[in-house]
Amino acid sequence: MDNAGLDRLTDCAERLWRVHGAQLPIEGLTLARRTTPSGPFHGVYKPSLCVVLRGAKISRLGSQAFRYDAGKCLIASLDVPIRAEVVEASPTAPYLAFALNLDTTLVAEMLIGARGGDAGEGPTLPALAVHEMDEALIDPLARLLALAETPGDIPVLAPMLHREIVWRLLNGPQGAALRQVGLAGNRLSQIGQAIGWIRQNFTQTLSVAHLAALAGMSAATFHRHFKAATGMTPVQYQKSLRLQEARRLLLSEGRDVARIGFAIGYDSPSQFSREYRRMFGAPPGRDLAQMRREVAMVPSR
């Protein structure tokens, strides 16, 4: 991305942050800004495009690390639990980025229109991919951000700009990653059906045979393609979702640790505490105390 294009997006994002903060009035479009590096934090990425305008971030999927800094973008093609951290940010050069959720139905529609529904069957790619920003994306992204300053235009123009952005992505260096979002018959889409089941039923006992049947694969083939896409096994994926939900419950409800463990599917409180500590670096009670201290230190915008 050239400096003029990056500056155009950065100036607009800074103006919007001062008015709206993280949540913009355009559905599926959010900002992020930090004046200091963050520690590791956990979350679930939906199919989306994330563009870094200043600073740098690392997102980890299983054992894979994806670093993206100013002028680079990340494509997430599946719902995947990640561990991320902002690694470059300062008061004089704050980390600044925005994320746009991608409508998988729209991606599929445009892909069918462009390729007659046949894009071939390639290897299963990781659910995250980092690329240099395509110059062709700058103008539609800048116009989409600017819509937040003219909210009356959003209902009419935002859907048109979403279509243009998806089209540019499909025909740019991010195309291979994005095509995985829209191909109904490809392996990643089949894996996505199993992921949807896990996300809806993460407290239940997991059966790889059942998930493989949902994906229309043998158990061995399913296991191989699931790990290629997500960087983890189905059991590890489920465990990550369970523990992230446990952390949310701890912070929002402050319930008894053992009860939270049972609520998310653990039969053994000691196993729950042990796996929680392995993921978050501290047992549940100590982690909750630290989260509350951090929340209390965050100034209001």
C-alpha positions in Angstrom: 0.0 0.0 0.0 1.4 3.4 -0.9 1.8 6.1 1.8 -0.9 8.3 0.4 -3.5 5.5 0.5 -2.4 4.4 4.1 -2.6 8.1 5.3 -6.1 8.4 3.8 -7.4 5.4 5.7 -5.5 6.4 8.9 -6.8 10.0 9.0 -10.4 8.8 8.5 -10.0 6.0 11.2 -8.6 8.5 13.7 -11.5 10.9 13.2 -14.0 8.1 13.6 -12.3 6.8 16.8 -12.7 10.2 18.4 -16.4 10.2 17.7 -17.4 6.6 17.9 -14.7 4.6 19.6 -14.5 0.9 18.6 -18.1 0.4 17.4 -18.9 2.2 14.2 -22.5 2.7 12.9 -21.9 0.4 10.0 -22.8 -3.2 10.7 -19.8 -5.5 10.9 -17.2 -2.7 10.9 -15.1 -2.0 14.0 -12.0 -0.1 15.0 -9.1 -0.9 17.3 -6.7 1.6 18.8 -4.1 1.2 21.6 -1.3 3.4 22.9 0.6 0.6 24.5 1.4 -3.0 23.5 -1.1 -5.6 25.0 -0.5 -8.8 26.7 -1.9 -12.0 25.0 -5.7 -12.0 24.7 -8.0 -14.7 23.5 -11.0 -14.5 21.2 -12.8 -16.0 18.2 -12.3 -14.6 14.7 -15.3 -14.8 12.4 -14.8 -14.7 8.6 -13.4 -11.2 8.2 -10.8 -8.8 6.9 -8.6 -6.9 9.3 -6.4 -4.0 8.1 -3.6 -2.6 10.2 -2.9 1.1 9.6 -0.3 1.7 12.3 1.7 -0.5 14.7 1.7 -4.3 14.6 -0.2 -7.3 15.8 0.4 -11.0 16.1 -2.5 -13.5 15.9 -1.8 -17.2 16.8 -3.8 -20.1 15.4 -2.6 -23.3 17.0 1.1 -23.3 16.7 1.1 -20.8 13.7 1.9 -17.1 14.3 0.6 -14.5 11.8 2.2 -11.0 12.1 0.7 -8.1 10.3 1.7 -4.4 10.5 1.0 -1.2 8.7 -0.2 -1.7 5.2 -0.9 -5.4 5.7 -4.2 -7.3 6.1 -5.4 -10.5 7.6 -8.1 -12.7 6.1 -10.0 -15.1 8.5 -11.9 -17.6 6.5 -13.5 -19.7 9.4 -14.7 -19.2 12.9 -11.5 -19.9 14.8 -10.3 -19.4 18.4 -7.1 -17.4 18.4 -4.6 -15.9 20.8 -3.4 -12.4 19.8 -1.4 -9.5 21.0 -0.6 -6.0 19.9 3.2 -5.9 19.8 3.8 -2.3 18.5 2.0 0.7 19.9 3.0 3.9 21.7 1.4 7.2 22.8 3.0 8.9 19.8 2.3 6.1 17.3 -0.8 4.3 18.5 -1.8 0.9 17.1 -4.7 1.5 14.7 -6.7 -1.1 12.8 -10.1 -1.9 11.5 -12.0 -5.1 10.9 -14.8 -5.9 8.5 -16.9 -9.0 8.8 -17.4 -10.9 5.6 -20.8 -12.2 4.5 -20.2 -15.7 3.4 -23.4 -15.8 1.4 -22.2 -12.7 -0.5 -18.8 -14.2 -1.1 -20.4 -17.4 -2.5 -22.8 -15.4 -4.7 -20.0 -13.4 -6.3 -17.8 -16.4 -6.6 -20.5 -18.3 -8.5 -21.1 -15.3 -10.8 -17.4 -14.9 -11.5 -16.5 -18.5 -12.1 -19.8 -20.2 -13.0 -19.7 -22.0 -9.6 -16.5 -24.0 -10.4 -13.3 -22.7 -8.7 -11.6 -26.1 -8.5 -10.5 -28.0 -5.5 -7.2 -26.9 -4.1 -5.4 -27.8 -0.9 -6.9 -26.9 2.5 -5.3 -23.6 3.5 -5.0 -22.3 7.0 -8.0 -20.3 8.2 -5.8 -17.2 8.6 -3.7 -15.6 5.9 -1.7 -12.3 5.8 -1.1 -10.3 2.7 0.1 -6.8 1.7 -2.9 -4.6 1.1 -4.0 -4.5 -2.5 -4.0 -1.0 -3.9 -7.4 -1.6 -5.5 -8.9 -2.0 -2.0 -7.9 1.4 -0.7 -10.7 3.5 -2.4 -13.7 1.3 -1.5 -12.4 0.8 2.1 -11.9 4.5 2.5 -15.4 5.2 1.1 -16.9 2.6 3.5 -15.2 4.1 6.5 -16.3 7.6 5.4 -19.9 6.5 5.4 -19.8 6.5 9.2 -19.7 10.3 8.9 -22.8 10.4 6.8 -25.1 7.9 8.4 -28.1 8.7 6.2 -26.1 7.1 3.3 -25.3 3.9 5.0 -28.4 1.8 4.1 -28.0 2.5 0.4 -24.3 2.7 -0.1 -22.8 0.2 2.5 -24.2 -2.9 0.7 -22.8 -1.7 -2.6 -19.3 -1.0 -1.1 -19.4 -4.4 0.6 -19.9 -6.0 -2.8 -17.1 -4.0 -4.3 -14.7 -4.9 -1.5 -15.5 -8.6 -1.7 -15.0 -8.4 -5.5 -11.6 -6.7 -5.1 -10.6 -9.3 -2.5 -11.5 -12.2 -4.7 -9.5 -10.8 -7.6 -6.5 -9.8 -5.5 -3.7 -11.6 -3.6 -6.2 -12.5 -0.9 -8.4 -14.4 -3.4 -7.3 -17.9 -2.6 -8.0 -17.4 1.1 -11.4 -15.7 0.4 -12.5 -18.3 -2.1 -12.4 -20.8 0.8 -15.2 -18.7 2.5 -17.6 -19.0 -0.4 -17.1 -22.4 -2.0 -20.0 -24.6 -0.7 -18.5 -27.9 -1.8 -14.8 -27.4 -0.9 -13.1 -29.0 2.1 -13.0 -25.9 4.2 -16.7 -25.4 3.8 -17.2 -29.0 4.9 -14.9 -28.4 7.9 -17.0 -25.2 8.6 -20.1 -27.4 9.1 -18.3 -29.4 11.8 -17.0 -26.2 13.4 -20.6 -24.8 13.5 -21.7 -27.9 15.4 -18.8 -27.6 17.9 -19.6 -23.9 18.5 -23.2 -24.7 19.1 -22.5 -27.7 21.3 -19.1 -27.1 22.9 -20.3 -28.3 26.3 -21.2 -31.7 25.0 -19.0 -34.8 24.6 -17.3 -34.6 21.2 -17.3 -37.4 18.7 -14.9 -37.1 15.8 -16.8 -39.8 13.9 -20.0 -37.6 14.2 -18.1 -34.5 13.0 -16.5 -36.4 10.1 -20.0 -37.6 9.1 -21.2 -34.0 9.2 -18.3 -33.0 6.9 -18.9 -36.0 4.6 -15.4 -37.3 5.2 -13.7 -40.3 6.7 -12.5 -39.7 10.3 -8.8 -39.7 9.2 -9.4 -37.3 6.3 -11.5 -35.0 8.5 -8.9 -34.9 11.2 -6.2 -34.1 8.7 -8.1 -31.3 7.0 -9.4 -29.9 10.3 -5.9 -29.5 11.6 -4.6 -28.0 8.3 -7.4 -25.3 8.5 -7.4 -24.5 12.2 -3.9 -25.5 13.4 -5.5 -27.7 16.1 -7.4 -30.9 16.6 -11.2 -30.9 17.1 -10.7 -31.7 20.8 -8.2 -28.7 21.1 -10.7 -26.5 19.3 -13.5 -27.5 21.6 -11.3 -27.0 24.7 -10.3 -23.5 23.5 -14.0 -22.5 23.1 -14.9 -24.0 26.5 -12.1 -22.1 28.4 -12.9 -18.8 26.6 -16.5 -19.2 27.7 -15.3 -20.0 31.3 -13.3 -16.8 31.3 -16.3 -14.7 30.1 -18.5 -16.2 32.8 -15.9 -15.5 35.5 -15.6 -11.9 34.6 -19.3 -11.2 33.9 -20.9 -13.3 36.6 -18.2 -14.1 39.1 -19.7 -17.5 39.8 -18.1 -20.3 41.8 -15.2 -21.7 39.8 -16.3 -25.3 40.2 -19.8 -24.5 39.0 -18.4 -22.7 35.9 -16.3 -25.8 35.1 -19.3 -28.0 35.3 -21.4 -25.5 33.2 -18.9 -25.7 30.3 -18.6 -29.4 30.3 -15.8 -30.4 32.7 -16.6 -33.2 35.2 -13.4 -32.6 37.2 -12.7 -29.2 38.9 -9.0 -30.0 39.1 -8.8 -30.8 35.4 -10.7 -27.6 34.6 -8.4 -25.5 36.8 -5.3 -27.2 35.3 -6.3 -26.6 31.7 -7.5 -23.1 32.4 -4.1 -22.2 33.9 -2.3 -23.8 30.9 -4.3 -21.6 28.5 -4.4 -18.3 30.4 -1.3 -18.5 32.5 -3.0 -18.4 36.0 -5.7 -20.5 37.7 -9.3 -19.1 37.5 -9.4 -17.3 40.8 -6.1 -15.5 40.3 -6.9 -14.7 36.6 -10.2 -13.2 37.6 -8.5 -10.9 40.2 -6.1 -9.8 37.5 -8.8 -9.1 34.9 -10.7 -7.0 37.4 -7.6 -5.0 38.2 -7.1 -4.4 34.5 -10.7 -3.4 33.9 -10.5 -0.9 36.8 -7.4 0.7 35.3 -8.9 1.3 31.8 -9.9 5.0 31.5 -13.2 5.9 30.0 -13.0 7.2 26.5 
